[in-house]
C-alpha cells in the first residue's frame, strides 16, 4: 500500500480516496476508524495492529498533531519490539511511504483532520 496524497480530511491510498480516519495494513485498509476518545490513541484502538506485529507502526496525529498517543501504547509497543513513529499526518504519510519502499513490515494509523 502506498499513500498517494494527504490533505486535511482526505487521504488517497493506492488511488482510493478516504475521508475518515483509517488504519493501513500491508494487505488491507480499515476504513472509518473510531477511537475510544477522538484525540487520544489507546491500546484498544489499535489492538488489531498490535496482534499483527508489524516492525513499525506509523501514527498520523492529525494535520495539527492534536491526537496524542497514550503512554500505555508506547510501553506496549516497546515491549513487543514494534517501533513507533508518531507525527503530524502529512509527515507520517511520507515516513510511511519511505518505510514501505524500504520493504519494512509497516502499519499505519491515521487521523485525517485536526
C-alpha positions as a printed Julia matrix, in Angstrom:
114×3 Matrix{Float64}:
   0.0    0.0    0.0
   1.19   3.49  -0.82
  -0.23   6.82   0.29
  -0.64   8.86  -2.88
  -1.65  12.1   -1.18
  -2.8   13.65   2.06
  -4.51  16.96   2.68
  -6.68  17.98   5.61
  -9.54  15.49   5.87
  -8.56  13.44   2.8
  -6.07  10.64   2.19
  -5.64   8.8   -1.09
  -4.18   5.31  -0.79
  -3.46   3.27  -3.91
  -5.79   5.53  -5.88
  -8.74   5.27  -3.46
  -9.94   8.34  -1.55
 -10.69   8.19   2.19
 -12.33  10.99   4.16
 -12.48   9.28   7.56
  -9.64   8.15   9.8
  -8.12   4.85   8.74
  -5.65   2.11   9.56
  -3.42   0.69   6.85
  -2.07  -2.85   6.86
   0.15  -4.19   4.08
  -2.78  -6.1    2.54
  -5.87  -4.16   3.66
  -7.32  -0.9    4.92
  -9.64  -0.46   7.88
 -11.9    2.44   6.93
 -13.84   4.8    9.17
 -11.62   4.09  12.18
 -13.08   5.24  15.5
 -11.16   5.54  18.74
 -12.23   5.36  22.36
 -11.61   9.14  22.54
 -11.22  11.23  19.41
  -7.89  12.87  20.16
  -6.27  10.14  22.24
  -4.82   6.88  20.99
  -5.3    3.98  23.4
  -4.09   0.41  23.11
  -7.61  -0.88  22.46
  -7.83   1.42  19.42
  -5.02  -0.44  17.68
  -5.35  -3.95  19.09
  -5.61  -5.38  15.57
  -2.31  -3.73  14.64
  -0.64  -4.96  17.83
  -1.83  -8.5   17.06
  -0.47  -8.19  13.51
   3.0   -7.41  14.97
   4.47  -5.06  12.34
   8.08  -3.94  12.55
   6.92  -0.33  12.61
   3.68   1.47  13.44
   3.37   4.94  11.93
   0.75   7.12  13.59
  -0.54  10.25  11.9
  -1.66  12.51  14.74
  -3.67  14.88  12.55
  -2.92  17.94  10.47
  -2.04  19.91  13.62
  -0.91  16.99  15.77
  -3.87  17.06  18.16
  -4.17  13.27  18.6
  -1.95  12.11  21.46
  -0.51   8.62  21.8
  -1.08   7.41  25.34
   1.81   6.12  27.44
   0.31   2.59  27.61
   0.57   2.38  23.81
   4.2    3.47  23.79
   5.08   0.99  26.55
   3.3   -1.99  24.97
   4.8   -1.38  21.54
   8.28  -1.06  23.04
   7.73  -4.3   24.99
   6.76  -6.1   21.77
   9.63  -4.65  19.76
   7.34  -2.63  17.49
   8.96   0.7   16.58
   6.54   3.63  16.96
   6.73   6.76  14.87
   4.1    9.42  15.65
   3.99  12.77  13.9
   1.6   15.11  12.13
  -0.24  13.23   9.41
   1.48  14.92   6.45
   4.93  13.92   7.71
   3.7   10.5    8.85
   2.38   9.77   5.36
   5.81  10.48   3.88
   7.53   8.35   6.52
   5.05   5.51   5.93
   5.79   5.53   2.18
   9.53   5.59   2.77
   9.33   2.57   5.09
   7.16   0.67   2.6
   9.71   1.4   -0.15
  12.44   0.03   2.15
  10.47  -3.22   2.42
   9.58  -2.86   6.1
   6.54  -4.62   7.56
   4.7   -1.4    8.43
   1.2   -0.48   9.53
  -0.3    2.99   9.76
  -3.0    4.61  11.88
  -4.0    8.0   10.54
  -6.13  10.81  11.96
  -7.09  12.9    8.94
  -8.37  16.13  10.44
  -7.18  18.23  13.38
